[in-house]
Amino acid sequence: MPIEHPPPSKPSVALKPRAKWGYMGLLAGVAAAAWYIAVRPNNPKVLISPSGSAIASKLTTEAYVWKRQWTPSLPQVVGEMGPHLDSIVVLAAEIDRWPTKTQPAEIVRPNIHWSALLSFPGRVGLAVRAPSHLQSGKNSEARLLCLQTVVNAVLLDASAHDVTVSELQIDFDCPQSGLSGYANWLENLRPSLNQDTDLTITALPSWLDESAWQDVVAMTDSFVLQVHSVDIGTANAAPVLCDADRSLRWAKKANQAGVPFRVALPTYNSAAGFSEKGDLMGIVSDGPIPNWPPGTSVRFFRSEPSEMATLNLALRQLALAHLTGIIWYRLGDQTEGRNWTSATLTKVIQAREPESKPDVVFRMGEIIDLELDYSATLPGRLPPSILIRWNEAAHLIAGDGIGGYRFHVDGQTACFQLNEDLLQSSAVQEGRRNFGWLRFSIPNPKIHVEVRD
């Protein structure tokens, strides 16, 4: 989950957001997987096909809690998601800077609400984030000692709060050329863990073809394959975080390592700013868009709930021998406009049909109020266009758009067009939303609705 690292051989750079201080490296995709639905009454889970037949599936459903500063509402989110998750992995420490001869290491310890973890019904893992710099050379021993010290500290902290740690996850975006040294690091970290705590790492798809990759995973109990990315090579890049074919290919290749692994899928959205010359100004995956200079082109990279639900099912259908679960990055709270809410994530996890098709609801009366209703479907982006037609017996007296929709009339059709700012927005809509009203010359006219994507 990198902040920065040496560029890979291809133009895509793996990025994963880490609160408002930076971004962490992940890459992901979507795939078409039509007719299997995930059912989670107990462990192990099962997949149910439309015919009613069950297919054995031991894949877990997990999530990250990745916050350097816990907000007051985050413990509530952890509690709400408890019934839907097998485990959570919590950011316990982040090394912002390695120690040097003249300066100590800079380490951030999140203000974890341990009571929320103690009451969580599933397993709890802790993650330590390390800077993405080369671990080889004369400073290697000092950096390894720093990492060991941090690992020991977070495990002692958990023990002091009576939280059992199922796994210790190292999040380090090692350069491909340094994987052999990383394997040595992991071997030296093992004595810090007891026999009940697994040693886990996050892994980038670019590692899978390296000769030292097998040496790295041999030192672990499992790994998490990060499969979503922001292609920042050009301002004209397709604005998506997920690529179906690549994600499924990477999962199949990761399976060849013969080590248990999970796939991390995103729940966030990013905005990338490019200058008039096409140079990257920055990427925002948490919080408001910066006040970039005039002329900046902003591209939005989204995690669409329907696409992620499809990918979730597709990965489960692969039935890979060593794929053990799906872990969602990340749990968000009500303060995060770029992250799904817990309600959205729950719907995605439970999705029977991975589509977002809101109903149009009419509240009849002298004035007809118009609403989009997402309660029976997956949350998603607002439709760019909604057309409402009526029979010739009715005459439209007045109408207007609400909530970001412009209104105009074309003959017997009322057209509601989404404003450009909302059309480009990464926000995911759930629940109900009023988009306009109409008033006719007669009560209860016959109305036909067309929602256009």
C-alpha positions as CSV (number, residue, x, y, z in Angstrom):
1,M,0.0,0.0,0.0
2,P,2.6,2.4,-1.2
3,I,3.1,6.1,-0.8
4,E,5.7,6.1,-3.5
5,H,8.1,3.7,-5.1
6,P,10.3,3.3,-8.1
7,P,8.2,3.1,-11.2
8,P,7.5,-0.4,-12.6
9,S,8.3,-1.4,-16.2
10,K,4.9,-0.3,-17.4
11,P,3.3,3.2,-17.1
12,S,0.7,2.2,-14.5
13,V,1.6,3.1,-11.0
14,A,-0.1,1.2,-8.2
15,L,-1.6,3.6,-5.6
16,K,-3.7,3.0,-2.6
17,P,-5.1,5.8,-0.5
18,R,-3.9,6.2,3.1
19,A,-6.0,8.7,4.9
20,K,-5.2,12.3,3.9
21,W,-1.4,11.9,4.2
22,G,-0.9,9.9,1.0
23,Y,-1.7,6.9,-1.0
24,M,-1.1,3.2,-0.7
25,G,-0.4,0.8,-3.5
26,L,-3.1,-1.5,-4.9
27,L,-4.2,-2.7,-8.3
28,A,-7.8,-4.2,-9.1
29,G,-10.3,-5.1,-11.7
30,V,-13.8,-6.2,-12.5
31,A,-15.2,-9.2,-14.2
32,A,-18.6,-10.4,-15.5
33,A,-19.9,-13.1,-13.2
34,A,-23.6,-13.4,-13.7
35,W,-25.5,-15.9,-11.7
36,Y,-23.9,-17.0,-8.5
37,I,-24.8,-15.2,-5.2
38,A,-22.8,-15.2,-2.0
39,V,-24.7,-16.3,1.1
40,R,-23.1,-16.0,4.5
41,P,-25.2,-17.5,7.2
42,N,-22.2,-19.4,8.8
43,N,-18.6,-20.3,8.0
44,P,-17.7,-21.8,5.7
45,K,-19.8,-19.9,3.2
46,V,-21.6,-21.3,0.2
47,L,-22.4,-20.0,-3.2
48,I,-25.9,-20.5,-4.5
49,S,-26.8,-20.8,-8.1
50,P,-30.2,-19.8,-9.5
51,S,-31.1,-23.5,-9.7
52,G,-30.6,-23.7,-5.9
53,S,-27.5,-25.9,-6.0
54,A,-24.8,-25.1,-3.5
55,I,-21.1,-24.9,-4.4
56,A,-18.6,-25.2,-1.5
57,S,-16.7,-22.0,-0.8
58,K,-14.4,-21.3,2.1
59,L,-13.6,-17.8,0.9
60,T,-13.7,-15.3,3.8
61,T,-15.1,-11.8,3.7
62,E,-12.8,-9.3,5.4
63,A,-12.0,-5.6,5.5
64,Y,-9.2,-3.1,6.3
65,V,-9.6,-0.4,9.0
66,W,-6.9,1.9,7.7
67,K,-7.0,5.2,9.6
68,R,-4.2,7.1,11.1
69,Q,-6.7,9.1,13.1
70,W,-9.8,7.3,14.2
71,T,-12.9,9.4,14.0
72,P,-15.7,9.2,16.7
73,S,-18.0,7.3,14.3
74,L,-15.5,4.7,13.1
75,P,-16.0,2.3,16.1
76,Q,-19.7,2.3,15.2
77,V,-18.9,1.3,11.6
78,V,-16.7,-1.5,12.9
79,G,-19.6,-2.7,15.0
80,E,-22.1,-2.4,12.2
81,M,-19.9,-4.5,9.9
82,G,-19.2,-7.2,12.5
83,P,-22.0,-9.5,11.4
84,H,-20.9,-9.3,7.8
85,L,-17.1,-9.8,8.1
86,D,-14.9,-12.8,9.2
87,S,-12.0,-10.5,10.1
88,I,-10.6,-7.0,10.0
89,V,-7.0,-5.9,9.6
90,V,-6.3,-2.6,11.4
91,L,-3.5,-0.1,10.7
92,A,-1.5,-0.2,14.0
93,A,1.6,1.8,13.0
94,E,3.1,3.6,10.1
95,I,6.8,4.3,9.7
96,D,6.9,7.6,7.9
97,R,10.7,7.8,7.8
98,W,13.4,5.3,8.5
99,P,16.0,6.3,11.2
100,T,19.3,7.8,10.1
101,K,22.6,8.5,11.9
102,T,21.4,12.0,12.8
103,Q,17.6,11.6,13.1
104,P,15.3,9.1,14.7
105,A,12.5,7.3,12.8
106,E,9.2,9.0,12.4
107,I,6.4,6.7,13.5
108,V,2.7,7.3,13.6
109,R,0.6,5.2,16.0
110,P,-3.1,5.5,15.2
111,N,-5.4,6.1,18.2
112,I,-7.1,2.7,17.9
113,H,-10.3,2.2,19.8
114,W,-9.3,-1.1,21.3
115,S,-12.8,-1.6,22.8
116,A,-14.2,-1.8,19.2
117,L,-11.7,-4.5,18.3
118,L,-12.3,-6.4,21.5
119,S,-16.1,-6.6,20.8
120,F,-15.6,-7.4,17.1
121,P,-17.0,-11.0,16.6
122,G,-14.4,-12.1,14.1
123,R,-10.6,-12.3,13.9
124,V,-8.5,-9.1,14.3
125,G,-5.2,-8.6,12.5
126,L,-2.8,-5.7,12.8
127,A,-0.9,-4.0,10.0
128,V,2.4,-2.1,10.0
129,R,3.2,0.2,7.1
130,A,6.8,0.7,6.1
131,P,8.3,3.3,3.7
132,S,8.8,2.1,0.2
133,H,12.6,2.6,0.1
134,L,15.3,0.1,-0.7
135,Q,16.0,-2.1,2.4
136,S,19.4,-3.2,1.2
137,G,22.8,-1.5,1.9
138,K,24.5,-0.1,5.0
139,N,21.2,1.0,6.6
140,S,19.5,-2.3,6.3
141,E,20.2,-3.6,9.8
142,A,19.0,-0.3,11.4
143,R,15.8,-0.4,9.4
144,L,15.1,-4.0,10.2
145,L,15.7,-3.2,13.9
146,C,13.3,-0.3,13.6
147,L,10.6,-2.5,12.0
148,Q,11.1,-5.2,14.7
149,T,10.7,-2.6,17.4
150,V,7.5,-1.3,15.9
151,V,6.1,-4.8,15.5
152,N,6.9,-5.7,19.1
153,A,5.3,-2.5,20.3
154,V,2.0,-3.0,18.5
155,L,1.7,-6.6,19.6
156,L,2.4,-5.6,23.2
157,D,-0.2,-2.8,22.9
158,A,-2.8,-5.3,21.7
159,S,-2.0,-7.7,24.4
160,A,-2.3,-5.0,27.0
161,H,-5.9,-4.4,25.7
162,D,-6.7,-8.1,25.7
163,V,-7.0,-8.2,21.9
164,T,-5.9,-11.4,20.3
165,V,-4.0,-10.8,17.1
166,S,-4.6,-13.4,14.4
167,E,-2.1,-11.9,11.9
168,L,0.6,-9.3,11.7
169,Q,0.6,-7.8,8.2
170,I,3.6,-6.0,6.8
171,D,2.7,-3.4,4.1
172,F,5.9,-2.6,2.3
173,D,6.0,-1.9,-1.4
174,C,9.4,-3.4,-2.0
175,P,11.1,-2.5,-5.3
176,Q,11.2,-5.6,-7.5
177,S,15.0,-5.6,-7.4
178,G,15.0,-5.8,-3.6
179,L,12.8,-8.8,-3.1
180,S,15.6,-11.1,-2.0
181,G,16.5,-8.7,0.8
182,Y,12.9,-8.5,1.8
183,A,12.7,-12.2,2.2
184,N,15.6,-12.0,4.7
185,W,13.8,-9.2,6.6
186,L,10.7,-11.4,6.9
187,E,12.8,-14.3,8.1
188,N,14.2,-12.1,10.9
189,L,10.7,-10.8,11.8
190,R,9.3,-14.3,12.6
191,P,10.7,-14.5,16.1
192,S,8.7,-11.5,17.1
193,L,5.4,-13.4,16.6
194,N,3.9,-16.1,18.7
195,Q,2.7,-19.4,17.1
196,D,-0.9,-18.1,17.0
197,T,-0.1,-15.0,15.0
198,D,0.4,-15.4,11.2
199,L,3.0,-13.4,9.3
200,T,1.3,-11.8,6.3
201,I,2.4,-9.3,3.6
202,T,0.8,-7.2,1.0
203,A,2.0,-8.1,-2.5
204,L,2.0,-6.2,-5.8
205,P,1.2,-8.0,-9.1
206,S,4.6,-6.8,-10.5
207,W,6.3,-9.2,-8.0
208,L,4.7,-12.3,-9.4
209,D,7.1,-12.7,-12.3
210,E,10.3,-12.1,-10.2
211,S,12.6,-15.0,-9.4
212,A,12.8,-13.9,-5.8
213,W,9.0,-13.9,-5.3
214,Q,9.0,-17.5,-4.2
215,D,11.6,-16.7,-1.6
216,V,9.5,-14.0,-0.2
217,V,6.2,-15.9,0.1
218,A,8.1,-18.9,1.6
219,M,8.7,-16.7,4.6
220,T,5.0,-15.9,5.1
221,D,1.9,-17.7,6.2
222,S,-0.1,-15.9,3.6
223,F,-0.2,-12.7,1.5
224,V,-2.7,-10.2,0.2
225,L,-2.7,-9.5,-3.5
226,Q,-3.4,-5.9,-4.3
227,V,-5.2,-5.6,-7.5
228,H,-6.5,-2.1,-8.1
229,S,-4.6,0.8,-9.6
230,V,-4.8,4.3,-10.9
231,D,-3.2,4.7,-14.3
232,I,-1.5,8.1,-14.0
233,G,0.6,7.8,-17.2
234,T,-1.7,10.2,-19.1
235,A,-4.6,12.6,-18.5
236,N,-6.5,10.6,-21.2
237,A,-6.3,7.3,-19.2
238,A,-9.6,5.5,-18.8
239,P,-11.1,6.6,-15.5
240,V,-11.4,3.2,-13.8
241,L,-9.7,1.6,-10.8
242,C,-10.5,-2.0,-11.9
243,D,-9.7,-4.1,-14.9
244,A,-11.5,-7.5,-15.0
245,D,-9.1,-9.5,-17.1
246,R,-5.9,-8.3,-15.4
247,S,-7.4,-9.0,-11.9
248,L,-8.4,-12.5,-12.7
249,R,-5.1,-13.2,-14.5
250,W,-3.2,-11.9,-11.5
251,A,-5.2,-14.0,-9.1
252,K,-4.6,-17.2,-11.1
253,K,-0.8,-16.4,-11.3
254,A,-0.7,-15.7,-7.5
255,N,-2.3,-19.1,-6.9
256,Q,0.8,-20.7,-8.5
257,A,2.9,-19.7,-5.5
258,G,1.2,-22.4,-3.5
259,V,0.7,-20.2,-0.5
260,P,-2.7,-19.0,0.9
261,F,-3.6,-15.6,-0.3
262,R,-6.5,-13.1,-0.3
263,V,-7.4,-10.5,-2.9
264,A,-7.9,-6.9,-1.9
265,L,-10.7,-5.0,-3.6
266,P,-11.4,-1.2,-3.3
267,T,-14.2,0.7,-1.8
268,Y,-12.8,4.2,-2.5
269,N,-12.7,6.7,-5.3
270,S,-9.8,8.8,-6.5
271,A,-9.4,12.1,-8.3
272,A,-6.2,12.8,-10.3
273,G,-5.3,16.3,-11.4
274,F,-3.3,17.0,-14.5
275,S,-1.8,20.3,-15.7
276,E,-2.5,21.8,-19.1
277,K,0.7,20.0,-20.3
278,G,-0.6,16.7,-19.0
279,D,1.7,16.5,-16.0
280,L,0.3,14.9,-12.8
281,M,-0.5,17.5,-10.2
282,G,-1.6,14.9,-7.5
283,I,-4.0,12.2,-6.6
284,V,-6.7,12.6,-3.9
285,S,-8.4,9.5,-2.4
286,D,-9.5,11.0,0.8
287,G,-11.0,14.4,1.5
288,P,-11.8,17.4,-0.8
289,I,-10.0,18.1,-4.1
290,P,-7.2,20.6,-3.6
291,N,-7.2,24.1,-5.0
292,W,-5.3,23.1,-8.1
293,P,-4.3,25.9,-10.5
294,P,-6.7,27.1,-13.2
295,G,-6.6,24.8,-16.2
296,T,-6.1,21.7,-14.2
297,S,-7.9,18.7,-15.7
298,V,-9.4,16.4,-13.1
299,R,-10.0,12.7,-13.8
300,F,-12.1,10.6,-11.5
301,F,-11.3,6.9,-10.8
302,R,-14.2,5.1,-9.3
303,S,-14.9,1.9,-7.5
304,E,-18.4,1.2,-8.8
305,P,-20.4,-1.0,-6.3
306,S,-22.0,-3.0,-9.1
307,E,-18.6,-3.7,-10.7
308,M,-17.0,-4.7,-7.4
309,A,-19.9,-7.0,-6.6
310,T,-19.4,-8.6,-10.0
311,L,-15.7,-9.0,-9.3
312,N,-16.3,-10.4,-5.9
313,L,-18.5,-13.2,-7.4
314,A,-16.1,-13.8,-10.3
315,L,-13.2,-14.4,-8.0
316,R,-15.2,-16.8,-5.9
317,Q,-16.2,-18.7,-9.0
318,L,-12.5,-19.2,-10.0
319,A,-12.3,-21.8,-7.2
320,L,-8.5,-21.4,-6.8
321,A,-6.9,-23.8,-4.5
322,H,-5.0,-21.2,-2.5
323,L,-7.4,-18.2,-2.6
324,T,-8.8,-18.0,0.9
325,G,-10.8,-14.8,0.9
326,I,-11.6,-11.3,-0.3
327,I,-10.5,-8.3,1.8
328,W,-12.1,-4.9,1.2
329,Y,-10.0,-1.7,1.3
330,R,-11.4,-0.1,3.4
331,L,-14.1,0.6,6.0
332,G,-15.2,4.2,5.8
333,D,-17.1,6.4,8.1
334,Q,-19.7,9.1,7.6
335,T,-17.0,11.8,7.3
336,E,-15.5,10.2,4.1
337,G,-17.0,11.4,0.9
338,R,-14.6,9.2,-1.2
339,N,-15.3,5.9,0.5
340,W,-18.4,3.7,0.5
341,T,-20.5,3.7,3.5
342,S,-21.0,0.6,5.6
343,A,-24.5,0.2,4.1
344,T,-23.1,0.2,0.6
345,L,-20.3,-2.3,1.4
346,T,-22.9,-4.6,3.1
347,K,-25.1,-4.5,0.0
348,V,-22.1,-5.3,-2.2
349,I,-21.1,-8.3,0.0
350,Q,-24.6,-9.6,-0.1
351,A,-25.4,-8.8,-3.7
352,R,-27.6,-11.3,-5.5
353,E,-27.6,-9.3,-8.7
354,P,-24.5,-7.1,-9.2
355,E,-26.4,-4.2,-10.8
356,S,-27.4,-0.7,-9.8
357,K,-30.9,0.0,-11.2
358,P,-32.8,2.6,-9.1
359,D,-36.5,2.7,-9.2
360,V,-38.3,6.0,-10.0
361,V,-40.9,6.7,-7.4
362,F,-43.9,9.0,-7.9
363,R,-45.6,10.6,-4.9
364,M,-48.9,11.5,-6.4
365,G,-50.9,14.6,-5.6
366,E,-51.6,18.0,-7.1
367,I,-47.9,18.2,-7.4
368,I,-46.1,14.9,-8.3
369,D,-42.8,14.5,-6.5
370,L,-40.2,12.4,-8.3
371,E,-37.6,10.3,-6.5
372,L,-34.8,7.8,-7.2
373,D,-35.0,4.8,-4.9
374,Y,-31.9,2.6,-4.4
375,S,-33.3,0.6,-1.5
376,A,-33.9,-2.5,-3.7
377,T,-30.7,-2.3,-5.7
378,L,-27.0,-1.7,-5.3
379,P,-26.0,1.9,-4.6
380,G,-24.5,3.6,-7.6
381,R,-23.9,6.8,-9.4
382,L,-26.9,9.1,-10.3
383,P,-28.3,8.4,-13.8
384,P,-27.3,11.2,-16.2
385,S,-30.7,11.5,-17.8
386,I,-34.3,10.7,-16.8
387,L,-37.1,11.1,-19.3
388,I,-40.8,11.2,-18.3
389,R,-43.5,11.0,-20.9
390,W,-47.3,11.3,-20.5
391,N,-50.4,10.7,-22.5
392,E,-51.9,13.4,-24.7
393,A,-54.9,13.8,-22.3
394,A,-52.7,15.5,-19.8
395,H,-51.2,19.0,-20.1
396,L,-48.0,19.9,-18.1
397,I,-48.6,23.1,-16.2
398,A,-45.2,23.3,-14.4
399,G,-42.2,21.4,-13.3
400,D,-38.6,21.7,-12.2
401,G,-35.5,19.7,-11.4
402,I,-34.1,19.3,-7.9
403,G,-30.9,17.9,-6.3
404,G,-28.6,18.6,-9.2
405,Y,-31.0,17.9,-12.1
406,R,-31.8,20.4,-14.8
407,F,-35.3,20.4,-16.3
408,H,-36.6,21.1,-19.7
409,V,-39.7,20.0,-21.8
410,D,-39.7,18.6,-25.3
411,G,-43.3,18.1,-26.5
412,Q,-44.8,15.4,-24.3
413,T,-41.5,14.6,-22.5
414,A,-40.0,16.1,-19.4
415,C,-36.2,15.8,-19.5
416,F,-34.1,15.8,-16.3
417,Q,-30.4,16.1,-17.0
418,L,-27.7,15.7,-14.3
419,N,-25.5,18.7,-13.8
420,E,-21.9,18.3,-15.0
421,D,-20.4,18.6,-11.5
422,L,-22.5,15.6,-10.3
423,L,-21.9,13.7,-13.5
424,Q,-18.2,13.9,-12.8
425,S,-18.6,13.2,-9.1
426,S,-17.3,10.0,-7.5
427,A,-20.1,10.0,-5.0
428,V,-22.2,6.8,-4.6
429,Q,-25.9,7.3,-4.2
430,E,-27.9,5.1,-1.8
431,G,-31.4,5.4,-0.3
432,R,-33.8,7.9,-1.8
433,R,-33.1,11.1,-3.6
434,N,-35.6,13.7,-4.9
435,F,-34.8,14.8,-8.5
436,G,-37.8,16.9,-9.4
437,W,-41.5,17.6,-9.5
438,L,-44.3,17.9,-12.1
439,R,-47.8,19.5,-12.1
440,F,-50.4,18.4,-14.6
441,S,-53.8,19.7,-15.7
442,I,-55.5,16.4,-14.6
443,P,-54.9,14.1,-11.6
444,N,-52.9,10.9,-11.9
445,P,-52.0,11.0,-15.6
446,K,-50.5,8.0,-17.2
447,I,-46.7,8.3,-17.1
448,H,-43.9,6.4,-18.7
449,V,-40.3,6.6,-17.3
450,E,-37.0,6.0,-19.1
451,V,-33.7,6.1,-17.1
452,R,-30.7,6.5,-19.3
453,D,-27.1,5.6,-18.3
